[in-house]
């Protein structure tokens, strides 16, 4: 997880800001899924 996202997530949890937590969680899953899709494109199947 990128440091900036981790910091914002920590701030949202400390403030108990549910809307921000949901938004950041969606951002993380979007980021993670894009990275996974990118790594699969580089793989070759035999």
Backbone atoms as SQL, in Angstrom:
CREATE TABLE atoms (id INTEGER PRIMARY KEY, chain TEXT, resi INTEGER, resn TEXT, atom TEXT, x REAL, y REAL, z REAL);
INSERT INTO atoms VALUES
  (1, 'A', 1, 'UNK', 'N', 0.861, -1.173, 0.000),
  (2, 'A', 1, 'UNK', 'CA', 0.000, 0.000, 0.000),
  (3, 'A', 1, 'UNK', 'C', 0.908, 1.237, 0.000),
  (4, 'A', 2, 'UNK', 'N', 0.604, 2.195, -0.850),
  (5, 'A', 2, 'UNK', 'CA', 1.406, 3.415, -0.874),
  (6, 'A', 2, 'UNK', 'C', 1.342, 4.139, 0.476),
  (7, 'A', 3, 'UNK', 'N', 2.436, 4.796, 0.815),
  (8, 'A', 3, 'UNK', 'CA', 2.534, 5.490, 2.114),
  (9, 'A', 3, 'UNK', 'C', 1.461, 6.571, 2.253),
  (10, 'A', 4, 'UNK', 'N', 1.199, 7.327, 1.179),
  (11, 'A', 4, 'UNK', 'CA', 0.205, 8.401, 1.260),
  (12, 'A', 4, 'UNK', 'C', -1.186, 7.840, 1.559),
  (13, 'A', 5, 'UNK', 'N', -1.502, 6.669, 0.972),
  (14, 'A', 5, 'UNK', 'CA', -2.814, 6.061, 1.200),
  (15, 'A', 5, 'UNK', 'C', -2.902, 5.521, 2.623),
  (16, 'A', 6, 'UNK', 'N', -1.819, 4.935, 3.086),
  (17, 'A', 6, 'UNK', 'CA', -1.773, 4.427, 4.451),
  (18, 'A', 6, 'UNK', 'C', -1.961, 5.555, 5.465),
  (19, 'A', 7, 'UNK', 'N', -1.305, 6.689, 5.228),
  (20, 'A', 7, 'UNK', 'CA', -1.442, 7.843, 6.131),
  (21, 'A', 7, 'UNK', 'C', -2.871, 8.373, 6.152),
  (22, 'A', 8, 'UNK', 'N', -3.469, 8.486, 4.990),
  (23, 'A', 8, 'UNK', 'CA', -4.848, 8.987, 4.928),
  (24, 'A', 8, 'UNK', 'C', -5.824, 8.020, 5.577),
  (25, 'A', 9, 'UNK', 'N', -5.582, 6.722, 5.392),
  (26, 'A', 9, 'UNK', 'CA', -6.437, 5.701, 6.000),
  (27, 'A', 9, 'UNK', 'C', -6.342, 5.782, 7.528),
  (28, 'A', 10, 'UNK', 'N', -5.117, 5.932, 8.036),
  (29, 'A', 10, 'UNK', 'CA', -4.920, 6.048, 9.480),
  (30, 'A', 10, 'UNK', 'C', -5.647, 7.276, 10.024),
  (31, 'A', 11, 'UNK', 'N', -5.534, 8.399, 9.321),
  (32, 'A', 11, 'UNK', 'CA', -6.214, 9.632, 9.744),
  (33, 'A', 11, 'UNK', 'C', -7.727, 9.436, 9.769),
  (34, 'A', 12, 'UNK', 'N', -8.263, 8.774, 8.747),
  (35, 'A', 12, 'UNK', 'CA', -9.712, 8.545, 8.673),
  (36, 'A', 12, 'UNK', 'C', -10.175, 7.642, 9.818),
  (37, 'A', 13, 'UNK', 'N', -9.389, 6.604, 10.143),
  (38, 'A', 13, 'UNK', 'CA', -9.764, 5.734, 11.254),
  (39, 'A', 13, 'UNK', 'C', -9.715, 6.481, 12.583),
  (40, 'A', 14, 'UNK', 'N', -8.704, 7.313, 12.770),
  (41, 'A', 14, 'UNK', 'CA', -8.601, 8.067, 14.019),
  (42, 'A', 14, 'UNK', 'C', -9.751, 9.051, 14.183),
  (43, 'A', 15, 'UNK', 'N', -10.193, 9.638, 13.069),
  (44, 'A', 15, 'UNK', 'CA', -11.321, 10.581, 13.110),
  (45, 'A', 15, 'UNK', 'C', -12.669, 9.864, 13.095),
  (46, 'A', 16, 'UNK', 'N', -12.640, 8.544, 12.848),
  (47, 'A', 16, 'UNK', 'CA', -13.857, 7.734, 12.715),
  (48, 'A', 16, 'UNK', 'C', -14.757, 8.262, 11.588),
  (49, 'A', 17, 'UNK', 'N', -14.111, 8.637, 10.495),
  (50, 'A', 17, 'UNK', 'CA', -14.812, 9.183, 9.332),
  (51, 'A', 17, 'UNK', 'C', -15.149, 8.033, 8.376),
  (52, 'A', 18, 'UNK', 'N', -16.345, 7.494, 8.529),
  (53, 'A', 18, 'UNK', 'CA', -16.735, 6.314, 7.755),
  (54, 'A', 18, 'UNK', 'C', -16.770, 6.574, 6.255),
  (55, 'A', 19, 'UNK', 'N', -17.205, 7.756, 5.872),
  (56, 'A', 19, 'UNK', 'CA', -17.265, 8.085, 4.438),
  (57, 'A', 19, 'UNK', 'C', -15.866, 8.068, 3.824),
  (58, 'A', 20, 'UNK', 'N', -14.914, 8.659, 4.526),
  (59, 'A', 20, 'UNK', 'CA', -13.536, 8.699, 4.036),
  (60, 'A', 20, 'UNK', 'C', -12.923, 7.300, 4.025),
  (61, 'A', 21, 'UNK', 'N', -13.231, 6.490, 5.035),
  (62, 'A', 21, 'UNK', 'CA', -12.712, 5.118, 5.088),
  (63, 'A', 21, 'UNK', 'C', -13.214, 4.330, 3.883),
  (64, 'A', 22, 'UNK', 'N', -14.503, 4.459, 3.578),
  (65, 'A', 22, 'UNK', 'CA', -15.059, 3.744, 2.417),
  (66, 'A', 22, 'UNK', 'C', -14.411, 4.204, 1.117),
  (67, 'A', 23, 'UNK', 'N', -14.242, 5.512, 0.979),
  (68, 'A', 23, 'UNK', 'CA', -13.630, 6.060, -0.225),
  (69, 'A', 23, 'UNK', 'C', -12.195, 5.548, -0.395),
  (70, 'A', 24, 'UNK', 'N', -11.412, 5.602, 0.675),
  (71, 'A', 24, 'UNK', 'CA', -10.026, 5.147, 0.607),
  (72, 'A', 24, 'UNK', 'C', -9.949, 3.641, 0.378),
  (73, 'A', 25, 'UNK', 'N', -10.877, 2.903, 0.951),
  (74, 'A', 25, 'UNK', 'CA', -10.918, 1.459, 0.736),
  (75, 'A', 25, 'UNK', 'C', -11.187, 1.155, -0.744),
  (76, 'A', 26, 'UNK', 'N', -12.121, 1.882, -1.337),
  (77, 'A', 26, 'UNK', 'CA', -12.388, 1.708, -2.763),
  (78, 'A', 26, 'UNK', 'C', -11.152, 2.050, -3.592),
  (79, 'A', 27, 'UNK', 'N', -10.458, 3.121, -3.204),
  (80, 'A', 27, 'UNK', 'CA', -9.228, 3.504, -3.908),
  (81, 'A', 27, 'UNK', 'C', -8.191, 2.401, -3.825),
  (82, 'A', 28, 'UNK', 'N', -8.054, 1.806, -2.644),
  (83, 'A', 28, 'UNK', 'CA', -7.062, 0.743, -2.467),
  (84, 'A', 28, 'UNK', 'C', -7.393, -0.461, -3.353),
  (85, 'A', 29, 'UNK', 'N', -8.664, -0.888, -3.378),
  (86, 'A', 29, 'UNK', 'CA', -9.023, -2.038, -4.201),
  (87, 'A', 29, 'UNK', 'C', -8.840, -1.736, -5.679),
  (88, 'A', 30, 'UNK', 'N', -9.145, -0.518, -6.106),
  (89, 'A', 30, 'UNK', 'CA', -8.931, -0.122, -7.493),
  (90, 'A', 30, 'UNK', 'C', -7.444, -0.179, -7.824),
  (91, 'A', 31, 'UNK', 'N', -6.616, 0.397, -6.969),
  (92, 'A', 31, 'UNK', 'CA', -5.156, 0.414, -7.152),
  (93, 'A', 31, 'UNK', 'C', -4.603, -1.015, -7.172),
  (94, 'A', 32, 'UNK', 'N', -5.032, -1.824, -6.204),
  (95, 'A', 32, 'UNK', 'CA', -4.531, -3.195, -6.092),
  (96, 'A', 32, 'UNK', 'C', -4.927, -4.029, -7.314),
  (97, 'A', 33, 'UNK', 'N', -6.172, -3.920, -7.746),
  (98, 'A', 33, 'UNK', 'CA', -6.648, -4.694, -8.903),
  (99, 'A', 33, 'UNK', 'C', -5.947, -4.270, -10.188),
  (100, 'A', 34, 'UNK', 'N', -5.657, -2.983, -10.330),
  (101, 'A', 34, 'UNK', 'CA', -4.918, -2.520, -11.524),
  (102, 'A', 34, 'UNK', 'C', -3.510, -3.066, -11.532),
  (103, 'A', 35, 'UNK', 'N', -2.884, -3.102, -10.362),
  (104, 'A', 35, 'UNK', 'CA', -1.520, -3.646, -10.278),
  (105, 'A', 35, 'UNK', 'C', -1.516, -5.138, -10.588),
  (106, 'A', 36, 'UNK', 'N', -2.498, -5.855, -10.072),
  (107, 'A', 36, 'UNK', 'CA', -2.595, -7.298, -10.333),
  (108, 'A', 36, 'UNK', 'C', -2.832, -7.555, -11.814),
  (109, 'A', 37, 'UNK', 'N', -3.699, -6.775, -12.437),
  (110, 'A', 37, 'UNK', 'CA', -3.975, -6.943, -13.866),
  (111, 'A', 37, 'UNK', 'C', -2.723, -6.647, -14.677),
  (112, 'A', 38, 'UNK', 'N', -1.962, -5.660, -14.277),
  (113, 'A', 38, 'UNK', 'CA', -0.733, -5.313, -14.967),
  (114, 'A', 38, 'UNK', 'C', 0.315, -6.402, -14.856),
  (115, 'A', 39, 'UNK', 'N', 0.395, -7.054, -13.697),
  (116, 'A', 39, 'UNK', 'CA', 1.385, -8.114, -13.523),
  (117, 'A', 39, 'UNK', 'C', 0.988, -9.367, -14.303),
  (118, 'A', 40, 'UNK', 'N', -0.318, -9.576, -14.505),
  (119, 'A', 40, 'UNK', 'CA', -0.764, -10.742, -15.272),
  (120, 'A', 40, 'UNK', 'C', -0.487, -10.557, -16.758),
  (121, 'A', 41, 'UNK', 'N', -0.498, -9.312, -17.230),
  (122, 'A', 41, 'UNK', 'CA', -0.227, -9.061, -18.633),
  (123, 'A', 41, 'UNK', 'C', 1.207, -9.421, -18.995),
  (124, 'A', 42, 'UNK', 'N', 2.117, -9.272, -18.064),
  (125, 'A', 42, 'UNK', 'CA', 3.513, -9.561, -18.301),
  (126, 'A', 42, 'UNK', 'C', 3.828, -11.050, -18.308),
  (127, 'A', 43, 'UNK', 'N', 2.943, -11.851, -17.757),
  (128, 'A', 43, 'UNK', 'CA', 3.181, -13.300, -17.669),
  (129, 'A', 43, 'UNK', 'C', 2.880, -13.952, -19.017),
  (130, 'A', 44, 'UNK', 'N', 3.646, -14.980, -19.339),
  (131, 'A', 44, 'UNK', 'CA', 3.376, -15.738, -20.555),
  (132, 'A', 44, 'UNK', 'C', 2.923, -17.132, -20.172),
  (133, 'A', 45, 'UNK', 'N', 1.977, -17.626, -20.904),
  (134, 'A', 45, 'UNK', 'CA', 1.484, -18.979, -20.641),
  (135, 'A', 45, 'UNK', 'C', 2.165, -19.940, -21.584),
  (136, 'A', 46, 'UNK', 'N', 2.534, -21.120, -21.073),
  (137, 'A', 46, 'UNK', 'CA', 3.195, -22.090, -21.931),
  (138, 'A', 46, 'UNK', 'C', 2.257, -23.189, -22.350);
